[in-house]
Structure formats: C-alpha cells, structure tokens
C-alpha cells in the first residue's frame, strides 16, 4: 500500500483533473439561479453528473422534489461518509423592493466542489475505502419563501432520517477562516397573527395597527443579536369596519434551546393578543472530534493554515440538525479579503477566479477528509 503522502498526492491530482467539470458546474449553477425547493435544473444537473460517474441516485428524498441521495461504494471496506451539496440561490431584495434569485452566497462553488470531490474519488485507480454518499440539499437560504413555508433541506432530510446510516457527515462553505466550527447559534422562527377591524374614526381602536408599535417596542428590549424582525405585513380593506390582519415573523437566535424559549416567552407575555406559532428548531452545531481531526489533517496535507478554536459561528445553520444525529464537521474555508455575502459584489466574487479556486480547495479538503474517514474502522 502506498504511504499517506502518496495517497494524498493521488487524491489531489484526481481533484485537479476534475477542474474543467468543477468550473462547468459553477457556471451552470450561476446560470440557473433557482430559489428554495425550486432548484429543478441544478438538482437535475448534479444528479446526472453523479449518475454518469457510477453513483446510484435516488431523487426526491425526504419528500423534497429537488433533494437527492447519490451513493457509490469504494473498492475497499470502510466507513460511510456523507457530503452535503447546496445549489439554491439567494432571494435578493433590491432597493425597489423586487426579489431576484442571485448566487451571492457561494453555493455555485460548493456545488462544483462536491461534484469535483465525488468524481475525483470515483476516478482513483485504487479506489477509495468505504462508501461516499452525496446528499443534495435544497433550501439553504432561510429567508426564501419556500424555506419559510416548508423548512430547510438539511433540517428536513435530518428529520426524515436521511443521514442516520452514515458514519460521518461533512459540509463545507466559503467563510472567513479555515476551520471546523465548534458551535453555532440555535434558531427558531416565530410567526404571529392578529385579526381585527379597520376604522376611519379616531375614537375606535384598530388592534392590528396598534400592535405594530407594541411589537417593535417589545423587540427593541431584546438584543439585535438574539432577535431579528423578518417580516411585518398589514393587509385589509379600506372601508369602515372591514377586515384588517397583521401577520409577520421573527427570527429568534440563542446559544441553546432554553434561551430561545425564554426570549419567546418574553415576547408572548408582552404581546398576548397575537397568536404565535413556533417554527421548526434549527439546532446548534455539535462537531465530532474524530471527524474534525480528519478535516484538520486534510488542511495540513495541503499546507493550509487552520484555526482550531474559531469561537461560535455567529448565525444558525440547519446542518446543526445533522450534527446532532451523526458525527459531523461544518468546515469553513477562508479568503484573506473575506466574501461579500448576499450582495452584488459577492455574486461577482463567487463567479470569479476566486470562486473557482475556493471550489478547488474545498474539493481537495473534502476528498482528503473523506478518504481519511472512509479508511477508518467502522
């Protein structure tokens, strides 16, 4: 058997051979921006590429039309490793209020990297140990309409047990540091509703309108780090005594589930006339030390710096729900100048040479880490 250095060199070379396919995947995803749970073209493209490389592809997993599962066994026994693929676009809100699907969060490079990883490992002459499982996850963007209505792809796939038979799970995203995040924030969406009547008279109350001020006041007493007003809608007829309805949603963030419950209880107490409905719980990241060590070793094999203690990821991700169920690592790949997420500048960055190089590095990290985890005894 070749030594670790020779095996790593073979894997890196295999990824480099996939550079044209990685670039083509990024270009395709960026040319087909699709919002959450509507990623028909992108999901189909990725599934077709994996099928052509010998993966057994199962579409429509976990009740999501644009989710898929792709499996391929290596040439030697070993562990089963899953990799999350993303391909949805950001619902970008322009200054005129219009919403456009834009790839400004790095999902093009992520899709390209996952494809590059899968094709590279499948192309290794000596094969790889274990089984590689690509989980196509729609709906990463939490503020997309269908994510709000149905939930995120990683959360829904975790709840459906899609990840449960894996020995390890990896999810890599362009970030500000090279690291494995040791923890993240927890999140829950709270929606509210209050129905009332419209009045054109000064002496009659209009509870839905008056509740807006009370809502903003109650929210202002909590930290902006812990609470975000996502949406407030007021709709109704314009005639006297006609219907008027206030609806909206808040995003509550905390360091654990009890902290979310405490803040939600404060809001419910301060605004008892609103009907509140909590959404699914986005759980915090819980990394596995052995999986994290394999990722850190992959960075070392590429002679890349690695931050072992980056602190808390300052937002929530539904990959946390996966990490609570299977040994996993949420991988950050840094860029010296950072990334301008969810902006036109960010869209340009991820479509540029920098985006391609980020995808190449992510693919190498994922391939090297997958090979190490796959070779580990089950």
N, C-alpha and C positions, 0 to 999 in steps of 0.2 A: 504494500500500500504506500502511496506517496506520502510525504510528510505534510504537516499543516500548511507550511508556506507554499508548497507546490499545489496543494488543493486550492488554497486561496487564489493563487495566480491563475489557475484554470477557471475558477468562477468569475474572477474579474474580467478575464479575457472573453468569457462567454457573454457577459453583460455588454462588453464593448462591441461584440459582434451584433448585438441587437439594437445598436444606436439608431440605425435607419427606421426600425419599427417603433422605437420609443418616440422619435421625432414625429413620425407619421401619426401615431396615436394622439400625441399632444395636439397636433394640427387638426385632426378630426374632431376631437372633443371641443376645442376652441371654436371650430366652425359650426358646431351643432350645440349651442347653449340651450339647455333644457332644464326647467325648474323641477323641484322635488316631486318624485313619483310620476314624472312625465318624461323620463330620460330614455325614451324608446330607442332612438338612434344610437346613443352612446352605449347603453347596456347591450344592445344587439351587436354592435361592433366588437366590444371587448369579449363577449361570449363567443363570437365567431372566431376570433383570433385564438382563443384558448382551445376551442374545439379542434381547430386545424393543427394544433400542437399536441394533440392526443389527450386532452383533458376531457373527462366525462362531464358534460354541462347539464345542470338542472335549472331551467328558468322558472321564474315566478315563485321563488321560495318565500316562506313566511307570509303568504297571502299578498305579496307585493309583485305586481306585474313586471317591474323593472329591476327586481333583485334576481340574483342568480348564485348558484354554487357550482364551482368547477374543481374537479378532483383529478389528480394524477399521482400514481404511486411511483416511487423511485425504484432503482434497481437493487436496493439493499433494504433489509428490515430497519425500522426506526420509528421515530415519533411522527405524529400527525400535526402539521403546522399550518395554521390559517393566516391569511393576509387579507386585510380589508382594502377593497378598491372603491374609490369615490369617482363620481362623474357628473354630479348635478351642478348647476350654475347658481350664482348669487342673484336673488331678486333685487336688483339695484334700483333705488328710488332716486330719480332725477330731480333737479330743482323745480321743474314744472309739475311734479307730482306723479309723472308717469313711471311705470315699473318696467324694466328691461332685464332679460336674462343675460348675465355677463359672467365670464370666467375670470373673476378677480380674487379668488381665494386659493389658488394652487391646485385645483382638482384636475386640471389638464396634466401637469407634471406628475401628480400622484397616479393617475390612470396609466400614463406612459411608463412610470417606474414599475408598477405592479405587472404590467404586461411584459416589460423587459426582464423582470425577475423570473416570471413563470417560464418564458421562452428560453431564457438562458439556462435555467436548471434542467429543463426538458432536453436541452441540446448538449448537455455534458456527456462526454464519451463514456465515462464510468458511471453515469447516472448519479443519483443522489440518494441519501438514506431517508427512509420514511415515506410520508405522503404529503404533498403540497395541496392545500385547499385554498382557492381564491373565493372570497365571499364578496360578491358585488352588492354594495350597499347604497341604495338611493337615499335621497333626502337628508343630506348632511346639514344643510342650511336651516337653522331653527326658525327663521322668520319667513320662510316660504309658505304660501297659503296651504299647500297640501301637507307640509310638515306640521303646521299648526293643527290642521284638521285630523291628521292620521297618526303623526308621530314620525320620528327619525328612523332611518333604515337600520342603524346598528342597534338601537333600542328595540325595535320590533323584531329583528332577527334574533336578538338575545332572548327576548321573551318567548319566542317560538321554539327555542332550544337548538337553533341552527349551529351554534358554536359548541354545544355541550360535549360532543365526542372528540374535540380537539385536545391535544396535549399542550399546545401553546398558540397564542394569537399575537400578531404584530400589526400595528397601524402606524404609518409614518406620514408626517405632514411638514411642509416647509414652515420653519419657525425662526426664532431669533437666536437659538442656541442649539448646539449639538448635544443631545441629552436623551435620557428616558425620564419622563415626568413622574415624580414620586407620588404626586397627589394633584387633584384638581378640585374645582368648586362643584358643589351639587346645585341642581336647578329644578324648579318646578314652575310651570305656567299656571297662573290663577286667572280664570276668566270671570267676568261679572256681568250682571244684567239687572236693570231696574226699569219697569214699565210704569207709565203714568199718563197724564193728560196734558195737552197743550192749552195754554190760556193766554189771551191777549190783554188780560186785566192785571193791574199792578197788585191788587189785593188778594189774588189767589196764588197758592203755591204751585210750583212746577218741579216736583221732586227729581226727575231725571236731570234737569239743568242744575238745580241746586246741589245735587250730589257730585257734580264735576268739581266744584270748588272744595268740597269736603274730601274728595278723593285725592286731589293734588296736595291738600294740606296734610292728610294722613301719610301720604308717600314722602313728603318732604321731611318728616320726622324720622325716616329711616335713611341709612347711608345709600348713596347712589351706587356704591359698590355691591350692595345687597339687594337693590330693587331697581328695576327698570320699567318705566311706563312704556309698554309696547304699542298699545293702540287704544284710542278712545273714539267711539262713534256715537253720534246722536242723530236719530232719524225719526221722522214723524210728519204728519200732515200740518198744514199751516192755519187751519181754521180753529176757532174756539172749541174747546172740549174734544178735540180729536186726539188720536193716539200719539204717544211720544215714548221712545225707548232709548235708553242708554245701554250700550254694550262696550266691552273692551277687554283687554288682557294686560297682565303684569307679568314680568319675569322676576321670580324670587331666587336669589343666589345665597348660598351659605356654605359653611365648612362641613356640614353633615346634615342628615335629615331632621334631627331635633331643632336645629337653628332655623331651618325652613318652616317648620311647624310653628315655632314661636313668632316669627315675623308674620306669617299668615294669620295667626290668631289675633295679633295686634290689629291688623287691617280689618278682619272680620268684626272685631269688637268696635272699632272706630266707625265702621260703615255697616251697621246691622241691617239697613234696609236693602242693601244689594244682595242679590242671590249669587253666591260664589260657587264655582266649580273648579276643583283642582285637576290639573292635567297629569300625565304620567311623570314619574320621578326619573330625572336624569341623574344617575348615581355618580359619585366621585371615582376617580381613577385609583385603582389598587394594583400597583405593579408587582410582578413576581421576581424575587431576587435572582433566580437562575436565568429567567428569560432576559432580565435587564443585563445580567453579566454577559450573556451571549451577544447582545447588541453592543455593549461597551467594547467587547473583544473585536467585533466587526469594525468599529470605528478605528481601533488600534491597528488592525490589519491594513487599513487604508491610510494610516499615518495622519488621521484627522484628530483635532482636539476634541475632548469630550468633557462635558460638565457633569460631575457625579451628583451634585446637590443643587439643582436649579431653583429650589423653592416650590411654591404652589403655582400650577398653571392658573392664570388669573380669570379663567372662564370655564364653562362646563362643556363637556362633550359626551355624547351618548355612547362612545366607546367605553366610558366608565362602566356602563351596564354590562359590557362584555367582560371587562377585567374583574368584575365581581363574581364571575361564573367560571372563568378559565384562566390559567396562568398566562399573563399577557404583558406587553410593553407598549406604551404610547411613545413613539420616537419623534423627537424634534430634530430637524436639520436646519442649521443656522445659515445666515447670509450676513457678511460683515455690515452691509448697509441696511439690513432688515428688509421687510416686504411691506408694501402699502396695501394691506388687505382691504378689500371691498371698495376700492377706488379705481377710477380710470387709470391712474398711474400703476396700480397693482395689476390690472389686466394686461397692461403693456409689459410689465416685468415678467409675468409668468409666460407670456408668449414670446419672450426674447431668448437670446442665447443663455441668459442667466437661468431662465426657467428650464431649458433643456439640460443644462449642467446640474441643476438641482435634481431633476429626474434621474440623471445618470448616477449621481451619488446615492440617492435614495434606493435605486435598484441594486446597487452594489451592497449597500448596508443590508437591505432585506435579503438578498441572495446569500450573503455570507452568514447572517444570523440564522436564516432558515436552515442552511447546511449544518451549522453547529447544533441547532436544536434537533434537527432530524436525526443526527447521528447519536444523540444522547439516548441512553437506555430508557425504555418506557417502563 
